[in-house]
């Protein structure tokens, strides 16, 4: 991932049962880091191949005592926590959790926080979920601990909720009626490249405390992504008809109905499509370095992602290309190529 070595240093990974967290732990171990994970339920990582190589702290990220234990002697802390659900109060929950985490990291003298957030436009109103992501980043940046906020749009890889929504919409609906904002431009990025930047961000100079846009080389509309996905997966061409009015609420219920992506996940994903999300800078490449061989384009990233769809049993994360579906991903992730 990164050319640097984590030898002699300790990284804390939160959100370790999630899509990125489950793949980041093996990447950090491969780079020589001592890895500690924080999880509410240690049983959920008991089957991971790396569990005997990592330090496991069981507890809640809202507990000051738990955070003090988890952050002790940590060089870099990866903040991969957020409330992706349809319950009320998520803004307040995420605000309180980020504030508590930032304060605890400062008191523990952590050298750096790295947070994965969402790419977003810098003007105009944002959806509640995206605005909350931005607020969490701002809270961590003001914690007193040097923080790198990496902002990504759709992450391409099996198991990624945004990728699975794209996959299942394409495979299940040969003809679809969609909102007009499916013609907004998006700059997706391959999960391999996200991991490269996450690992590399640990070595940013201490004076760096800012956001970074990360994205692949292709800027596409969602309509273009559906068309390309169908071709790459060997499906018949899809017919897409846009209509002027389809509210995010209705659209997310529709997505939840026609795909296995839970509605609580679909709602923030659909809301994010209201915005054009294109990188405004690529400064992270100057400071961390680009991924080996360059960032992957959309076609290659999708091809890598669907290559292992039929794997049974699913492989452990870290033992295959991170784009492949793994044993850590939800049951609704992955699948056949459709027709």
Phi, psi and omega per residue, in radians:
X1 nan -1.317 3.102
X2 -1.806 2.625 -3.133
X3 -1.284 -0.271 -3.116
X4 -1.413 2.903 -3.138
X5 -2.032 2.478 3.098
X6 -1.609 0.160 -3.068
X7 -0.907 2.258 3.104
X8 1.424 0.059 -3.118
X9 -2.128 2.696 -3.086
X10 -2.031 2.344 3.080
X11 -2.038 2.398 3.001
X12 -1.770 2.287 3.078
X13 -2.030 2.110 2.996
X14 -1.725 2.967 -3.121
X15 1.067 0.614 -2.938
X16 -1.273 -0.315 3.098
X17 -1.575 -0.062 3.141
X18 -1.455 3.135 -3.039
X19 -1.051 -0.903 -3.105
X20 -1.324 -0.784 -3.099
X21 -0.999 -0.705 -3.111
X22 -1.154 -0.451 3.128
X23 -1.633 -0.428 -3.112
X24 -1.260 -0.642 -3.124
X25 -0.993 -0.905 3.097
X26 -1.069 -0.622 3.141
X27 -1.114 -0.713 3.124
X28 -1.209 -0.707 3.095
X29 -1.071 -0.716 3.116
X30 -1.106 -0.521 -3.138
X31 -1.505 0.076 3.032
X32 1.631 0.109 -3.130
X33 -1.310 2.598 2.812
X34 -1.429 2.182 -3.014
X35 -1.981 2.284 2.998
X36 -2.027 2.420 3.119
X37 -2.080 2.551 3.062
X38 -1.981 2.153 -3.123
X39 -2.494 2.546 3.107
X40 -1.221 -0.464 -3.084
X41 -2.396 1.829 -3.114
X42 -1.075 -0.425 3.129
X43 -1.101 -0.425 -3.111
X44 -1.333 -0.218 3.072
X45 -1.998 0.106 -3.062
X46 -1.100 -0.479 -3.105
X47 -1.608 -0.067 3.124
X48 -1.216 2.447 -3.074
X49 -1.114 -0.419 -3.044
X50 -1.592 0.022 -2.965
X51 -1.035 -0.563 3.136
X52 -1.395 -0.189 3.108
X53 -1.717 -0.124 -3.080
X54 -2.016 2.788 3.012
X55 -1.637 2.243 -3.074
X56 -1.969 2.141 3.039
X57 -1.938 2.150 3.137
X58 -1.742 2.249 3.136
X59 2.832 3.128 -3.065
X60 -1.713 2.393 -3.107
X61 -1.245 -0.091 3.059
X62 -1.592 -0.104 -3.105
X63 -1.584 2.169 3.124
X64 -1.101 -0.669 -3.130
X65 -1.153 -0.749 3.110
X66 -1.097 -0.764 -3.136
X67 -1.141 -0.662 3.114
X68 -1.064 -0.715 3.103
X69 -1.178 -0.774 -3.065
X70 -1.204 -0.568 -3.040
X71 -1.649 -0.066 -3.124
X72 -1.084 2.255 3.082
X73 1.067 0.526 -3.138
X74 -1.716 2.365 3.094
X75 -1.526 -0.777 3.129
X76 -2.349 2.380 3.134
X77 -2.033 2.191 3.115
X78 -1.674 2.049 -3.109
X79 -1.726 1.804 -3.092
X80 -2.137 0.691 -3.075
X81 -1.916 2.366 3.012
X82 -2.906 2.748 -3.102
X83 -1.646 1.643 3.084
X84 -1.672 1.351 3.120
X85 -2.580 3.053 -3.102
X86 -1.754 0.116 3.126
X87 -1.303 2.669 3.088
X88 -1.268 2.804 3.045
X89 1.472 0.129 -3.085
X90 -1.172 -0.554 3.133
X91 -1.080 -0.814 3.135
X92 -1.154 -0.714 3.134
X93 -1.082 -0.810 -3.119
X94 -1.176 -0.646 3.111
X95 -1.107 -0.816 -3.122
X96 -1.146 -0.719 -3.110
X97 -1.149 -0.745 -3.141
X98 -1.173 -0.716 3.117
X99 -1.080 -0.802 -3.140
X100 -1.110 -0.746 -3.121
X101 -1.139 -0.794 3.139
X102 -1.053 -0.747 3.133
X103 -1.126 -0.757 -3.127
X104 -1.155 -0.669 3.118
X105 -1.150 -0.660 3.101
X106 -1.133 -0.784 -3.132
X107 -1.150 -0.533 3.132
X108 -1.467 -0.018 3.141
X109 1.031 0.704 3.042
X110 -1.147 2.429 -3.067
X111 -1.359 -0.506 -3.106
X112 -2.781 2.525 2.938
X113 -1.922 2.424 3.025
X114 -2.146 2.210 -3.066
X115 -2.215 2.324 3.081
X116 -1.714 2.022 -3.089
X117 -2.065 -2.975 -3.105
X118 -1.816 2.415 3.039
X119 -1.168 2.429 -3.040
X120 -2.695 2.725 3.042
X121 -1.253 2.712 -3.078
X122 -1.691 0.030 3.057
X123 -2.360 2.711 -3.125
X124 1.511 2.868 -3.112
X125 -1.237 2.605 3.087
X126 -1.948 2.761 3.011
X127 -1.098 2.788 -3.118
X128 -1.021 -0.747 -3.103
X129 -1.173 -0.760 -3.119
X130 -1.211 -0.681 3.096
X131 -1.097 -0.621 3.113
X132 -1.172 -0.683 3.085
X133 -1.051 -0.749 3.131
X134 -1.106 -0.761 -3.136
X135 -1.088 -0.734 3.108
X136 -1.042 -0.767 3.096
X137 -1.041 -0.762 3.130
X138 -1.098 -0.694 3.132
X139 -1.124 -0.728 3.121
X140 -1.197 -0.667 3.118
X141 -1.122 -0.473 -3.132
X142 -1.709 0.210 -3.063
X143 -1.347 -0.262 -3.032
X144 1.662 -0.179 3.063
X145 -1.746 2.233 3.083
X146 -0.904 2.216 -3.013
X147 -2.246 2.431 2.996
X148 -1.995 2.078 3.094
X149 -1.812 1.915 3.128
X150 -1.628 2.167 -3.019
X151 -1.947 1.989 -3.082
X152 -2.118 2.639 3.028
X153 -1.577 -2.344 3.131
X154 -1.110 2.253 3.095
X155 -1.721 2.138 -3.041
X156 -1.574 1.980 3.115
X157 2.990 2.498 3.102
X158 -1.056 2.330 -3.094
X159 1.793 -0.451 3.052
X160 -1.190 2.223 -3.077
X161 -1.033 -0.706 -3.129
X162 -1.187 -0.604 3.089
X163 -1.236 -0.717 -3.134
X164 -1.141 -0.616 3.079
X165 -1.102 -0.771 3.086
X166 -1.067 -0.797 -3.114
X167 -1.045 -0.891 -3.008
X168 -1.292 -0.602 3.039
X169 -1.077 -0.747 -3.115
X170 -1.176 -0.751 -3.031
X171 -1.356 -0.501 -3.035
X172 -1.668 -0.254 -3.061
X173 -2.212 1.561 3.074
X174 -1.048 -0.533 3.054
X175 -2.214 2.233 -3.107
X176 -2.402 2.495 3.025
X177 -1.776 2.130 -2.957
X178 -2.273 2.795 3.054
X179 -1.212 2.709 -3.059
X180 -1.143 -0.368 -3.115
X181 -1.309 0.059 2.953
X182 -1.220 -0.088 3.057
X183 -1.713 0.114 3.003
X184 -1.206 2.622 -3.099
X185 -1.510 2.458 -3.097
X186 -2.368 2.512 3.107
X187 -2.029 1.553 -3.098
X188 -1.299 2.882 3.130
X189 -2.477 2.525 -3.129
X190 -1.273 2.510 -3.125
X191 -1.058 -0.580 3.100
X192 -0.984 -0.705 -3.086
X193 -1.342 -0.589 3.046
X194 -1.043 -0.774 3.133
X195 -1.123 -0.677 3.091
X196 -0.994 -0.825 -3.113
X197 -1.229 -0.631 3.116
X198 -1.104 -0.825 3.134
X199 -1.137 -0.767 -3.103
X200 -1.171 -0.512 -3.111
X201 -1.109 -0.364 3.117
X202 -1.092 -0.416 -3.069
X203 -1.764 0.195 3.079
X204 -1.100 2.543 3.111
X205 -1.021 2.615 -3.065
X206 -1.073 -0.384 -3.135
X207 -1.385 -0.142 -3.120
X208 -1.461 2.044 -3.126
X209 -2.501 1.566 -2.973
X210 -2.907 3.046 3.025
X211 -1.579 2.700 3.047
X212 -2.372 2.305 3.006
X213 -1.444 2.347 3.043
X214 -2.227 2.404 -3.122
X215 -2.910 2.768 3.118
X216 -1.384 -3.066 -3.056
X217 -1.360 -0.220 -3.046
X218 -1.829 2.343 2.987
X219 -1.942 2.050 -3.009
X220 -2.333 2.713 2.931
X221 -1.451 2.840 3.107
X222 -1.092 -0.628 3.081
X223 -1.019 -0.780 3.131
X224 -1.149 -0.614 3.113
X225 -1.153 -0.709 3.093
X226 -1.070 -0.799 -3.134
X227 -1.069 -0.784 -3.135
X228 -1.194 -0.715 -3.139
X229 -1.041 -0.791 -3.136
X230 -1.011 -0.764 -3.135
X231 -1.134 -0.794 -3.097
X232 -1.154 -0.546 -3.124
X233 -1.565 0.063 3.088
X234 1.320 0.453 3.129
X235 -1.603 2.864 2.991
X236 -1.160 2.672 3.103
X237 -0.987 2.485 -3.124
X238 -1.631 2.553 3.075
X239 -1.838 2.159 -3.062
X240 -2.148 2.121 3.100
X241 -2.018 2.174 -3.140
X242 -1.681 2.550 3.082
X243 -2.117 2.648 -3.031
X244 -1.168 -0.593 -3.005
X245 -2.183 2.045 2.943
X246 -2.698 1.791 -2.990
X247 -1.125 2.696 3.085
X248 -0.970 -0.639 -3.140
X249 -1.121 -0.838 3.110
X250 -1.138 -0.711 -3.121
X251 -1.109 -0.703 -3.130
X252 -1.206 -0.624 3.069
X253 -1.162 -0.645 3.099
X254 -1.130 -0.789 3.117
X255 -1.067 -0.757 3.120
X256 -1.111 -0.499 -3.127
X257 -1.357 -0.733 -3.028
X258 -1.656 -0.098 3.095
X259 -2.286 2.823 3.104
X260 -1.422 0.011 3.115
X261 -1.173 2.150 -3.116
X262 -0.982 2.488 -3.090
X263 -1.018 -0.613 3.123
X264 -1.075 -0.504 3.049
X265 -1.497 -0.649 -3.070
X266 -1.132 -0.640 -3.055
X267 -1.036 -0.938 3.121
X268 -1.147 -0.516 3.122
X269 -1.199 -0.770 3.112
X270 -1.122 -0.751 3.140
X271 -1.051 -0.591 -3.130
X272 -1.185 -0.389 3.137
X273 -1.308 -0.164 3.069
X274 -1.161 -0.336 -3.027
X275 -1.922 2.589 2.913
X276 -1.403 2.189 -3.077
X277 -2.153 1.691 -3.093
X278 -2.268 2.413 -3.129
X279 -1.036 2.367 3.062
X280 -1.742 -0.228 3.082
X281 -2.711 2.814 3.104
X282 -2.255 0.654 -3.051
X283 -1.058 -0.476 -3.102
X284 -1.062 -0.506 3.123
X285 -1.175 -0.552 3.117
X286 -1.269 -0.582 -3.041
X287 -1.646 -0.614 -3.098
X288 -1.819 -0.531 -3.042
X289 1.709 2.520 3.121
X290 -1.228 2.851 3.071
X291 -1.042 2.613 3.106
X292 -0.957 2.197 -3.118
X293 1.423 -0.024 -3.133
X294 1.623 2.777 3.135
X295 -1.115 2.496 -3.131
X296 -1.330 2.435 3.035
X297 -1.343 2.968 -3.076
X298 -1.015 -0.839 -3.054
X299 -1.084 -0.781 -3.140
X300 -1.161 -0.706 -3.115
X301 -1.124 -0.723 3.124
X302 -1.192 -0.750 3.121
X303 -1.020 -0.771 3.097
X304 -1.098 -0.666 -3.059
X305 -1.194 -0.716 -3.053
X306 -1.538 -0.045 -3.087
X307 -1.110 -0.545 -3.061
X308 -1.889 0.368 -3.027
X309 -1.027 -0.576 -3.041
X310 -1.601 0.120 -3.074
X311 -1.050 2.277 3.112
X312 -2.602 1.974 0.061
X313 -1.332 2.825 3.110
X314 -1.181 2.421 -3.108
X315 -1.315 2.823 3.078
X316 -1.276 2.456 3.048
X317 -1.058 2.384 -3.100
X318 1.712 -0.210 3.111
X319 -1.790 -0.141 3.117
X320 -2.415 3.033 3.040
X321 -0.878 2.313 -3.102
X322 -1.086 -0.267 3.101
X323 -1.276 -0.340 -3.082
X324 -1.340 2.642 3.052
X325 -1.182 2.501 -3.060
X326 -2.277 3.020 3.119
X327 -1.142 -0.298 3.141
X328 -1.499 -0.171 -3.056
X329 -1.524 2.717 -3.134
X330 -1.116 2.780 -3.084
X331 -1.063 -0.494 -3.092
X332 -1.417 -0.079 3.115
X333 -1.433 2.744 3.138
X334 1.358 -2.896 3.117
X335 2.297 3.041 -3.132
X336 -1.316 3.120 -3.053
X337 -1.470 -0.099 3.128
X338 1.357 -2.750 -3.095
X339 -2.559 nan nan
